[in-house]
């Protein structure tokens, strides 16, 4: 069990400032305190709270948007064949479905193509370009990929095929300038005010720009497609601030009663239809099932689910995705166990700041999930590599303070290629270079990571007294939703409480049930994945707890319940 560092965000905020903010925005002091502690300035609080369509940025401000709109318009007018080239994760699947469906509505001659994860890998590949060209495709539009595909885009152009790139991944020094247009808010030369859109967010802004060009009512187009955009935005774990916050807020409202037949079917199969819905429901119940298509089978299954208007077909596809998700879970458990065996056999494991594990024929669709679990478990950046015929394909996850994309850039001489973000990335490597890669990335980690960086932190918004742990305050926190990356559900700290009862619960005693008391107020807590704390903390102990406030619904009653994040014995 790792002793975590508590990072209490409470800044030296004057009481009168909190009172002013509360009065100006008609919000309780606890909400004002949280927002100010999170660095949200006074002028940004109103848009943060209102989550209004008025805060959706004009899509034409994105660099190359005018070129992209003009090229699509010409293609439709000239009846050119268009292909939407996607990716096999939820962001890519939703991007593909959204853009394909909208282009169809404009009368385009359009099809979609998603590469096979195992046979083709991520991004544009020459064989796919050649295949599409032979089918008569004159314009290829990438979604959620393409920003590093310099050679592939040049090849397409030589074949007489134009390429529009829509992507959101980090750019390298060179861009694929042979493209007819490059839409990516992370472009260093792009002045678009919000650079944290998911891939589906960029595709969404693209169809809004096309709506403007075609004199369609943008509000109607927004409302028609925002449910799909919401699924991809949540699944890709982008910051739920700015435009993402508006997209997800509006999308969740529509998804409470989904009109799209495929989405309704997958929600029903997942057991979440007609139940309270939030971003976590999408992330943990819907996204894994959509993702299962691209991980174990064909991502086209999930795209078809989002597009179908046939209820029986939607049910069939939803059940298929549910089955594939169960198979994915089984494969994940197997790889996780094998990864733990490799770690146990490594005598130098403790000395390494980055975990790099390689095994022949690990399932490429699952290694990213296992890398994430190991990253959380050991609090070290983790890369898992599946190799066949001397070539490895890897997927990595990282910790706070270690930019994985920068680390791979530093090691690019040892890699065939790579791409991604600060916290998640993919790579290809010759296995003959794997030892030098492991050595180089750990050397880099030794230079940039301090010992303190290797200790996980619990970010605490502010301390609370037991008097503030109320059902009313738990409900007030809904003003801050939707919760997600960079807008996490608030975490509070309560000091000097006494343990009345503590016990491990659930399968394999994995979870923890805790009852505490302070100043005669009894509070019930649950700690998911914290069962081991029962070995170290006992009845009568005095503890500090870090927690989130939640509402427990049982037999028609509502009570406040604390979701534990950490416990420290005093």
SEVEX-115046 format. One record per residue: residue in three letters; x, y, z of N, C-alpha, C, O in turn. Coordinates in steps of 0.05 Angstrom, whole numbers, plus 5000, padded with zeros to 4 digits. Layout:
ALAXYZXYZXYZXYZ ...
This chain:
UNK501749765000500050005000501850255000503550285018 UNK501450424980503050664977501950894995499550944995 UNK503751025010502951245026502851495008504951605000 UNK500451585002500051804983500552074996500152115020 UNK501352264979501652544987498952684983497752674962 UNK498052825004495652985001496353264993497853405007 UNK495253344970495753604959493253774963491353764947 UNK493153924985490754084991490954344975492754504980 UNK489054384957489154614939488554874952489055084940 UNK487454874976486455124988488555334986490755314998 UNK487955544972489755774969488955984990486955965004 UNK490556184991490056405010487956584998488556804988 UNK485456494998483256644987481856795009481156685030 UNK481557055005480257215025477257135027475957085007 UNK476357135052473557065057471657255041469557165031 UNK472357505039470657695025470557634995468557684982 UNK472857524984472857444956470857214951469357214932 UNK470857014969469056794967466156894969464456804954 UNK465657084987462957194990462057344965459757324957 UNK463957494954463357654929462657464906460657514892 UNK464257254902463757064881461056924885459456894866 UNK460456844910457956704916455556884910453556804899 UNK455857144917453657334913453257394883451057404873 UNK455457434869455357504841454157284824452557344806 UNK454857034830453956814813451756644826450956434815 UNK450856734849448656594863449256304868447656124862 UNK451556254879452455984886453355974915454256174926 UNK453155734927453955714955457055744958458455714939 UNK457855804982460655854988462455614981464755654972 UNK461455374987463155134981463755114952465955034944 UNK461855184934462355184905464355404897466155354882 UNK463955634908465855854903468655784911470655824896 UNK468955664934471555584944472855374926475255404920 UNK471355184917472454974899473355104873475655044864 UNK471755274861472455394835474955564838476755554821 UNK475155724858477455894862479955734868482155794858 UNK479655524884481955344890482955204864485355144862 UNK481155164845481955024821483055224800483655144777 UNK483255474808484455674790482655784769483555904750 UNK480055744772478155854753477656144761476556204783 UNK478456324743478256604749475356704749473556574738 UNK475056934762472357044765470857074738468457004736 UNK472357164718470957214692470256954677468656954659 UNK471556724686471056464673468856304688467956104678 UNK468056404711466056244727463356244713462056034713 UNK462456464702459856474690459556264667457656114666 UNK461456264647461256064626461555784636460355594626 UNK463255744657463555484668460955374679460255144675 UNK459455544693456955464705454655444686452855274689 UNK454555614665452255624648452355404626450155314617 UNK454655314618454955094598453155154574451454984567 UNK453555384562451655484542452755444514455155444509 UNK450855414495451555404467452955664459454455664439 UNK452455874473453756134467456856114470458256274458 UNK457755914484460655884488461955684469464255614471 UNK460355584450461455424428462855614408461655794398 UNK465455564403467055744387466455714357465755494348 UNK466555924343466155924314468155734301470555774303 UNK467155514288468955314277470855434255472955314250 UNK470055654243471655764222474255884232475955954216 UNK474455914259476956014270479255804270481555874274 UNK478555554265480555344264482155364238480955384217 UNK484755364240486455394216485755174196485454944203 UNK485555254171484955074148482054994146481254844128 UNK480355094164477455014162476255104136474654964124 UNK476955344128475855454103476655274079475055214062 UNK479155184079480155004057478654744058477854634037 UNK478354634082476954374085474054384075473154204061 UNK472654594083469854634076469654664045467854544033 UNK471454824034471354864005471854603989470554553969 UNK473854443999474454193985472153993986471553863966 UNK470853984009468553804012466253893994464953733981 UNK465854143994463654263978464054193949462154113935 UNK466454233939467054163911466653863905465653793884 UNK467553703924467353413921464453323918463753153902 UNK462753443935459853373934458553473908457053333895 UNK459253723900458153833876459053673851457453643832 UNK461453563851462553423829462053123831463052963814 UNK460553043852459952753856462452583858462452353849 UNK464452683871466852523875466452333898464852383916 UNK467752103896467551903917469351983941471652053938 UNK468151973965469452063989469651834009467851664011 UNK471851814022472151614044472851754070474651924071 UNK471451674091472151764118473951544130473051314133 UNK476451614136478451424146478651464176479651664186 UNK477851264192477651294221479651134237481751054227 UNK479051104262480750954281478850764296476450794295 UNK480050554309478450344320477850374350476650194362 UNK478550604362477550654389474950814389474050884368 UNK473850864413471250994413471351274401469451354387 UNK473551414405473751684393473751664363472351814350 UNK475251464352475351434323472651324312471851404290 UNK471351144327468851024318466651244317465151254297 UNK466451404338464451614338465051824318463151934305 UNK467551894314468352094294467451994266466452154250 UNK467951744261467351624235464351634230463351724209 UNK462751534250459851524247458651814243456951854226 UNK459651994259458652274259459052404231457252514219 UNK461552394222462252534196460952384173459852514154 UNK460952124173459751964151456752034149455752084127 UNK455352024172452452074172451752354162449852394147 UNK453352544171452852824163453352864133451852994119 UNK455552744123456152774094453952644077453252744056 UNK452952414087450652294073448352484071446952504050 UNK447852624093445552814093445853044074443953164065 UNK448353094066448953304046448853204018449253353998 UNK448352944015448252823989450952723978451152673954 UNK452852693996455552603987455552313980454052153991 UNK457252233961457851953954460151873973462451903966 UNK459451763996461351724017461251444029459151324030 UNK463551344037463851084051465751134074467051344076 UNK466050934091467950964113469850714114469150494105 UNK472250764125474250554127475650584154476550794161 UNK475750354168477250354193479250124192478449894187 UNK481850184195483849964193483449754215482449814237 UNK484349514209484349304228486649334248488949374239 UNK486049324274488049384294490449194291492749274292 UNK489848934288492048744288493548734261495948734260 UNK491948744239493248714213494448964202496448954188 UNK493249204209494249454198495349644218497149804212 UNK494249634243495149824263493950094261492150134244 UNK494750274278493550544280494350714256496650704246 UNK492450884248493151094229492951004200492250784193 UNK493851194182493751144153495950944146498150964156 UNK495350754128497450584118497250574088495150614076 UNK499550514075499750524046497750334032496550404012 UNK497550084044495849884031492849984031491449934011 UNK492050104053489250204054488850434034486850444020 UNK490850614032490650834012490350723984488750813968 UNK492050513978491950393951489250263946488250283924 UNK488150133966485649993964483350203958481750153941 UNK483450413973481350623970481650753942479650813929 UNK484050803933484550923907483350743885482150843866 UNK483750483887482750293867479750283867478550213847 UNK478450363890475550373891474450633880472050683880 UNK476350813872475451063859475251293878473951493872 UNK476351273902476151493922477951723912480251683906 UNK476751953912478152193903478952373927480752533926 UNK477452343949477952503973477752333998475752204002 UNK479852324013479952174038480052374061481752554062 UNK478252334081478252514104478852344129477352154135 UNK481052404142481752244166480252364190479852604192 UNK479652194209478552284235480152144257480451904256 UNK480952304276482452204300485152074292486151904307 UNK486152144269488852034261489852204237488452364226 UNK492352154230493552274206495552484210496952554191 UNK495752594234497452834238500452774235502052954230 UNK501252514237504052444234504552284208506752194203 UNK502452254191502652084167503752234143502352254123 UNK506152334145507352494124507652334098506652424077 UNK508952104099509451944075506851834063506551824039 UNK504951754080502451634070500751844056499451784036 UNK500752094066499252304053500552384026499152434006 UNK503252384025504652444000504052223980503652283956 UNK503951973989503251743971500451783959500051743935 UNK498551853977495851893968495652113946494252083926 UNK497152323951497052553932498252463905497252533884 UNK500452303906501652203881499652023866499752013841 UNK497851893881495851723868493551883856491851783842 UNK493552143862491352313853489052333873486852413865 UNK489652273898487552283919488252513938490452523948 UNK486252693942486652903962486052793990484452613994 UNK487352914010486952834038486453074055487853274054 UNK484253064070483753254092484253114118483052904124 UNK485953224134486453104160484953244182485053494184 UNK483453094198482353204223483353034245482952784246 UNK484753154264486053004286486353184310485853424309 UNK487153064332487453224357489953134372490553234394 UNK491552954360493852854373496153064372496153244355 UNK498153024389500353214390501853204363502352994352 UNK502553434353504053464328507053424332508153504352 UNK508353304312511253294312512253544298510753714290 UNK514853554294516153794282515153844254514754074246 UNK514653624239513753654212510753564210509953374223 UNK509253714193506553644188506253524160507953574143 UNK504153364155503753254128502653474109500353474102 UNK504453644100503653884085502553814057501453994044 UNK502753564049501553484023498553464025497153444005 UNK497453484049494553474053493253724043494453944043 UNK490753694034489253924024488454114047488154354043 UNK488153994071487554154095488253984119488053744119 UNK489154124140489853984165488354124188488954354195 UNK486353994199484854104221485753964247485253734252 UNK487154124263488154024289488754264306490554414301 UNK487154304328487554534345490154534359490954734371 UNK491654304359494254294371496554384352498854384360 UNK495854444328497854554309499154794322497654974331 UNK501754814322503055054334502355314320502555524332 UNK501555294295500855544280497855594280496855774266 UNK496255444296493455474297492655644321493455574344 UNK491055854317490356034339487555964350486456124365 UNK486455734344483855664354483955664385485855564396 UNK482055794398482355854427482255604446482855634469 UNK481455374436481155144453482454904440481554804419 UNK484654804452486154594438485854314450487354134444 UNK483754274467483454024482481153854471480153674485 UNK480153914447478053754435478953464431481253414425 UNK477053274434477553004425477552994395476853194382 UNK478352764383478152734354475352774345474952904324 UNK473452674359470652704351469753004355468053094341 UNK471053144373470553434376471353584351469953764343 UNK473653514340474653644315472753584292472053754277 UNK471953324290470053244269467353394273466153474253 UNK466553424298464053564304464153854295462253954283 UNK466453984301466754264292466854284261465954484250 UNK467854074249467954064219465054064208464454204189 UNK463353894220460553884209459054144215457254214200 UNK459754274237458454524243459254744222457654914214 UNK461854724214462754914194461354854167460655034152 UNK461054594161459654524136456654604137455454674117 UNK455554594162452754684165452554984159450655064146 UNK454455134168454455424162454655474132453155634121 UNK456455324119456855344090454255284075453655404054 UNK452755084085450354984071447855124082445555044076 UNK448255334098446055504108444055334124441555374122 UNK445055144139443354984157443355114184445255264191 UNK441355064200441255174227443155024244442754784250 UNK445255154253447455014268446454904294447454694303 UNK444455034307443454924332442154654327442454474344 UNK440754624305439454364299441554154294441253924303 UNK443654224278445754034273447153954298447753724303 UNK447754154315449054104341447453894357448453694366 UNK444853944360443153774376442753494364442353304378 UNK442953484338442553224324444953044328444652794328 UNK447353154330449852994331451352994358453252854361 UNK450453164376451953194401452052944418453852904434 UNK450052764415450052514430452452344422453852224439 UNK452952324396455252164387457852304395459752164404 UNK458052564393460452714401460952674431463252664439 UNK458952654447459252624475460552354482462252344499 UNK459652144469460751874474463751874469465351784486 UNK464651984447467551994440469152174458471352114465 UNK467952404465469352594482469852474510472052504521 UNK467852344522468152224548470151994546471951964563 UNK469851824526471551584524474451654520476151504529 UNK475051874507477851944501479252094524481552164522 UNK477752134546478852254571480352514565482552554574 UNK478952694550480052964546478953134569476953064581 UNK480253364574479253544595476353624591475653724570 UNK474753594612471953674610471653964619470254034639 UNK472954134603472854424607472154544580472154404559 UNK471654804579471254944554469054824537466954754548 UNK469554794512467554684493466854394500464554314497 UNK468754244510468253964517466053954539464353774538 UNK466154144557464254144579461454204568459454084577 UNK461254384549458654444537457654204521455254124523 UNK459354084505458553854488457553624506455353514501 UNK459053554527458253334544455753394560454053214563 UNK455453634570453053714585450553684567448553564576 UNK450753794543448453774525447953494516445653404514 UNK450053344511449853074502448652884522446952714516 UNK449452914547448352744569445352794572443952604578 UNK444453034569441653094571440052934550437852834556 UNK441152924526439852774504440052474509438152324504 UNK442352384519442752094524441051994547440851744550 UNK439952164564438152074585435751924573434751734584 UNK434952014549432751884535433651864506432652014489 UNK435451674499436651674473434751614450433051434452 UNK434951784430433251744406434551554386433251424370 UNK437151544387438651384367438351084375438951014398 UNK437350924357436650654362438950484373438650324391 UNK441250524360443650364368444650434396445350264412 UNK444550694403445450774429443450674450444250584472 UNK440950684444438950574463439350284468439150184490 UNK440050134446440449844449442849784466442749604483 UNK445049924462447449864478447149944507448149814525 UNK445550154512444950234539443250034553443549974577 UNK441349924538439549714549441149464556440849354578 UNK442849374538444549134543446449184567446948994582 UNK447349434570449249494592447749534618448949554640 UNK445049534617443449564642443349844653442949884677 UNK443750044636443750324646441550494634441250734640 UNK439850374617437650514605435650584627435050414644 UNK434550824627432650914647433750934675432250934695 UNK436350954677437650994703439151264703439651374681 UNK439751374726441251634726443851604709445251414711 UNK444351804693446551794674448452024678447652254681 UNK451051954679453152164680455452074664455451864651 UNK457652234664459952164648461151894656462251754639 UNK461051834682462251574691460651344680461851134673 UNK458051364677456451154665457451094637457750864629 UNK457851304622458851274594461651144595462250964579 UNK463351254612466151164612466450864620468150724609 UNK464850774639465250504650463150304640463650064644 UNK460950384628458950194619458650184588458449974576 UNK458650424576458150434547460750424531460950264512 UNK462650594538465150604523466650334521467550264499 UNK466850184542468249924539466949734519468349584506 UNK464349744518462949574499463349664470463749504452 UNK463349924465463950024439466849974432467449904409 UNK468550004451471449954447472049664440473949604426 UNK470349474451470949194448470949114418472348934410 UNK469349264402469249194373472049224361472949044347 UNK473349444366475949494354478249344367480349304356 UNK477749254392479849114407479948814398482148714394 UNK477648684397477648394391476548334364477248124352 UNK474748494353473448434328473948664308476148764304 UNK471748744295471948954275470549204286468249184295 UNK471849434285470749684295468249764279466649914288 UNK468049644255465749714238463149624251461049734245 UNK463249424269460849344284459749574300457349614300 UNK461449714314460649934331459650174314457750304321 UNK460950224291460050434273457250374263455550544262 UNK456850124255454250034245452050074267449850154261 UNK452850014292450950044314450050334316447650394320 UNK451850524313451250804316449550904292448251114294 UNK449750764269448450864245445750724239444150834225 UNK445350484250443050334242440350454251440150584271 UNK438350414234435550494240433750244245431350274247 UNK435050014246433549754249433849664278435949604287 UNK431549654292431649584320432649304325434249264344 UNK431849104309432848834313435748804308437248664322 UNK436748954287439548944281441149084303443348994311 UNK440049304314441349444336441649264360443849254372 UNK439549114367439748934389441848714384443348644402 UNK441848604360443848404353446648504356448448374367 UNK447148744346449848864347450648924376452948884384 UNK448749024392449249084420450048834436451848844452 UNK448648624430449248364444451948264435453448154452 UNK452648294410455248214400457448364414459448254422 UNK457148634416459148794430459348724459461548724470 UNK457148654472457148574500458748314503460348294522 UNK458348124485459847874486462847924482464547814496 UNK463448094462466348154457467548294481469948264486 UNK466048454495467148594518467748394540469848424554 UNK466148194544466747984563469247824556470847754573 UNK469547774530472047644521474447814525476547724533 UNK474048074521476248264526477048264555479448264561 UNK475148254573475748244602477347994609479248004625 UNK476647764597478147514602480947534592482847454605 UNK481247644567483947674556485647864573488047824577 UNK484348084582485748274599486748154624489048204632 UNK485147984637486047844662488547674657490347664673 UNK488447534634490747354627493247514623495447444633 UNK493147734607495547894602496448024628498848044632 UNK494648114644495348244669496948044687499048124698 UNK496047804689497447604705500247544693502147514708 UNK500347524667502947474654504847714658507247674662 UNK503747954658505448194662506548194691508848254695 UNK504848114710505748094738508047894741509847934757 UNK507847674726509947464727512547584717514747534728 UNK512447734695514847854684516148054704518548064707 UNK514448204717515448394737516748244760518848334770 UNK515548024769516647874792519347754785521047714802 UNK519847694759522347574750524547774745526847704740 UNK523848034746525848244739527248334765525948474781 UNK529748264769531148344794531648644796532248744818 UNK531448784773532049074773529549244772529649484767 UNK527249114776524649254772524549504790523649714780 UNK525249484815524949714833526749954825526050184831 UNK528849904810530650114802529650264778530550494772 UNK527850144763526850264738524450444744522550374758 UNK524550684733522250874736520150834715517850934719 UNK520750694694518750644672518550344669520650204666 UNK516150234669515649954665515349914634513650034622 UNK517049734623516849654595516849354595518849224602 UNK514649234586514348944585513648864557512048994544 UNK514848644547514348554520513848254521515248104535 UNK511948164505511247884503510347824475508947994463 UNK510947594464510147524438507147474437506047334454 UNK505847594417503047544412501047624434498847504435 UNK501847804451499747924469497748064451498448164430 UNK495248064459493148184442493548484442493448614463 UNK493948594418494548884416492149054424492549284431 UNK489748944423487449104430487049134460485249284469 UNK488548984476488148984505490449094521490149174544 UNK492849094509495249164524495149454535496349504556 UNK493649634522493449904533491949914559492650064577 UNK489849744561488249734586490049624608489949724631 UNK491549414602493249294623495449484631496149504654 UNK496549634611498549834618497450044637498850134656 UNK494950124633493650314651493350204679493850344699 UNK492649944681492349814708494949804722495149854746 UNK497149734708499749714720500849984728502150014748 UNK500250184711501050464717499750554744501150664761 UNK497150494747495850564772496850404796497150504818 UNK497450144791498249964813501050044824501450044848 UNK502950094806505650154815506350454814508450534824 UNK504550614804505050894800507650944786509351094795 UNK507950814763510150854745509050864716507150734710 UNK510251024698509551014670509850724661511750584669 UNK508050634644508050354636507550324606505750444595 UNK509250164593508850104564508849794561510749664569 UNK506749694549506649414543506949374512505749524497 UNK508449174505509149134476508448844468509248654481 UNK506948824447506348564435508048534410507948714392 UNK509548324408511348304384510848044369510147834380 UNK511248064343510947844324513047884302513248104291 UNK514447674295516447684273518447914277519148044257 UNK519247964302521348154307520548444309522148624312 UNK517948494306516948774308514848784330513048624332 UNK515148984347513349024370511549264366512449474356 UNK509049234375507149454376506449504405505449324418 UNK506849744414506549804442504450014448503750174431 UNK503450004472501450204482502350284510502850104527 UNK502450544515503450634541501550834555499850964542 UNK501750834581500251024598502251154618504251034624 UNK501651394627503651534643502351644668499951634673 UNK504151754685503351884710503752184708504852284689 UNK502652324728502952614728505952694729507452574744 UNK506752874713509452974713511352834693513652904691 UNK510252634679511852494659510352494632508552334628 UNK511152674614509852694588510852474570513152474561 UNK509152284565509952044551510652104522512551984511 UNK509252284509509852364482512652484480514252424462 UNK513352654499516052774500518152554505520352564493 UNK517552364522519452144528519951984503522251914497 UNK517851924487518251764463519651934442521251824426 UNK519152194441520652364423523652354429525352344411 UNK524352344455527152324463528352064454530752044449 UNK526751854453527651584446527151514417527251274410 UNK526551704399525651644373527651484356526951354337 UNK530251504362532251354348531951054352532850894335 UNK530750974375530350694381527650594370527050354373 UNK526050764359523350694351522950714321524250864307 UNK521050554311520250574283518550824279519050984262 UNK516450844297514851084298513251084323513250894338 UNK511851304328510351334353508351564349508551724330 UNK506551594368504651814368502951804393502951604408 UNK501452024398499652024421499652284436499852504425 UNK499352254463499052484481501052464504502752284505 UNK500752654522502452654546501952414564503852304576 UNK499452324566498752114585498351844571498251634585 UNK498051834545497651574531498851594503498551804489 UNK500151384495501551384469501851104459501650904473 UNK502351084433502950834420505650844406506551064399 UNK506750604400509350604387509750344372508350144377 UNK511550344353512550104339515550094342516950304341 UNK516649854348519449834353520449564343519149364345 UNK522949564331524249314325525249184351526449324367 UNK524648934354525348804379528348784383529348754406 UNK529848814362532848834365533649084379535949104390 UNK531849284380532449544394531149564421531349774434 UNK529749354430528149384454529849434479529049594496 UNK532149304481533849344505534849634506534949754527 UNK535749734483536750014483534450204488534950414500 UNK532050144479529750314484529150324514528650544525 UNK529050094526528550084555530650244571529950384590 UNK533150214563535250354576534950654572535350814591 UNK534350744547534151024541531851164554532051384565 UNK529451034554527151164566527451174597526451364609 UNK528750984609529250994638531351204645531251324666 UNK533251234627535251444631533951724630534551894646 UNK532151754611530552004609528852044634528752274644 UNK527651834643525951854667527551934691526652084708 UNK529951824693531751904716532352194716532752324737 UNK532452314692533052594690530752774696531052994707 UNK528252684689525952864692524152804716522652984725 UNK524352564727522552494749524152494776526252364778 UNK523152644795524352634821523052404838521052294829 UNK524252344861523052144878520252214886518552044889 UNK519752474891517152564899515152524877512752474882 UNK516052554851514252514829513152224828511052174816 UNK514652044840513951754839512051684861511351444864 UNK511151874877509251824898506551934889506352174883 UNK504451764888501851874879500752084898501252074922 UNK499252264887498052474903495052454903493852344885 UNK493852554924490952584925490452884926491153024945 UNK489252984904488653274903486153334918483953224911 UNK486353504938484053564955483153854950484754034953 UNK480653884944479654154937479654334962480354564960 UNK478754224984478754385009477954205033476554005029 UNK478854275057477954135080475054195086474054415079 UNK473654005099470854055107470553975136471953805146 UNK468754105149467954015176465753815173464453795153 UNK465353655194463253455194460453585190458653455180 UNK460153835198457553975195456854015165454554045158 UNK458954025148458454075120457853815104457153825081 UNK458253585117457653335104454653285106453653145123 UNK453253395086450353385086449253305059450653335039 UNK446853205059445553135034445253385016445553364992 UNK444553605028444253855013446753934998446653994975 UNK449053915012451553984999452353784978453453854957 UNK451653534983452253324962450653384937451753354915 UNK448253484940446653554916447653804902447453834878 UNK448653994918449654244907451954204888452354364869 UNK453553994893455853944876455153884847456853894830 UNK452653824842451753764815452154014797452253984772 UNK452354244809452954494793455554474778455954604758 UNK457354304788460054284776460154064754462154044740 UNK458053914751458053704731458053824703457154054700 UNK458853674682459753394683462653374692464353544687 UNK463153154707465853104718467452934699466452764685 UNK470052994699471852834682474652954685475253094705 UNK476452894666479152984668479353294670477953434655 UNK480953384689481253674694478753804705478754044710 UNK476753654709474353754724473253514740470953444738 UNK475053404756474353174772472253234793472053464802 UNK470853034802469053074824470553164848472653044854 UNK469653374862471153484884471953274906470353104913 UNK474353314916475353144938475753324962476953534960 UNK474753234985474953385010476553225030477052985027 UNK477253365052478753235074477253295100476353515105 UNK476953085116475853115143477853005163478852785160 UNK478453175183480653105201479553015228477353085237 UNK481152835241480752755269478052635274476552715292 UNK477352435258474952285262475652015275477951915272 UNK473851895289474351645303473051415288470751435279 UNK474451195285473450965271471550815290472350725311 UNK469050785281467050625296467050335287466850155303 UNK467250305260467250035249468750045222468450235207 UNK470249835217471749805192471749515184472349345200 UNK471149465158471149185149471449165119470349335104 UNK473048965110473148925081470548795071469348635086 UNK469648865047467148755036467548695006469548774994 UNK465548554995465548494967467148254960468248114978 UNK467248184934468747954925471747984932472948184927 UNK472747764944475647764952476247984972478548074974 UNK474248084986474648305006476148534993477848665005 UNK475448594968476848804953476149084962477849264960 UNK473749124973472849394980472849435010473249245025 UNK472249675018472349745047469849885055468950075042 UNK468649805078466449955090467450075116468649935133 UNK466950335119467950475143465750645154464250785140 UNK465550645181463750825195465350995215466850875231 UNK465151255213466651435230464751615246462451635239 UNK465851735267464251915283466052155290468352125297 UNK464852395289466152635299464152825310462152885297 UNK464652915335462753085349459852985347457953125342 UNK459652725353457052585355455652555328453352465327 UNK457052625306455852585279457052335267459552315263 UNK455352135260456251885248456051905218454051995207 UNK458151815205458351835175459151565164461051435173 UNK457651475143458251215130459951265105459551455090 UNK461951095101463851125079464250855065463950645077 UNK464850875039465550635024468150695008468450904997 UNK470050505008472550534994472850324973473450094981 UNK472550384948472750184927475650114922477350294917 UNK476249854922479049764919480849824942483249814940 UNK479649884966481249954989481049755012481549825035 UNK480349505005479949305026482349255043482149185067 UNK484749295032487249245048487549435071489149375090 UNK486149665071486449855094485449725120486249815141 UNK483749525118482649395142484849255158484449185181 UNK487149205145489349065159490949265176492249175195 UNK490649525170492349715184490849915202492050045219 UNK488249935197486650125213484549965228483249785217 UNK484050045253482349885270480350065284480650305285 UNK478349935295476250075311477650235333479350135347 UNK476750485336477850655357480150835348480851025361 UNK481250775324483450945314482351215306480051245298 UNK484151415308483451685298484651715270487051655266 UNK483051805251483951815223483152085210481352225219 UNK484652155190483952355170483052215145484352015137 UNK480952305133480052175108479852375085479152605089 UNK480552275062480052425037477752295023477652045021 UNK475852445013473352325003471852504983472352744981 UNK470052374969468152514952465352474965464852264976 UNK463652674963460952644973459152534952459152624929 UNK457652334959455852204941453152164954452852204978 UNK451152104937448452064947447751764944447851654922 UNK447051634966446251354965443251334963441751434980 UNK442251194942439451154938438750874946439750674935 UNK436950844966436150584975433350584985432550725003 UNK431650414971428850384978427450654980425850704998 UNK428050824961426651074959427751294977426751514977 UNK429851224993431051425011433751515000435151374986 UNK434351765006436951874998438551955023437552085041 UNK441051865024442851935046445552005034446351915013 UNK447052165049449752235040451552005047451451885068 UNK453351945028455351735031457951835021458151965000 UNK460151775036462751865027464151645012464251415020 UNK465351724989466951534973469851594980470951804973 UNK471151404994473851455004475851454981475651304962 UNK477851634984480051644966482651574980484551474967 UNK482851625006485151545022484451585051482651725059 UNK486051435068485751455097488551475109490351335101 UNK488751665127491351685142490751655172489051805183 UNK492151475185491751435214493451635229495751685222 UNK492251765248493651975264495151845287496451985302 
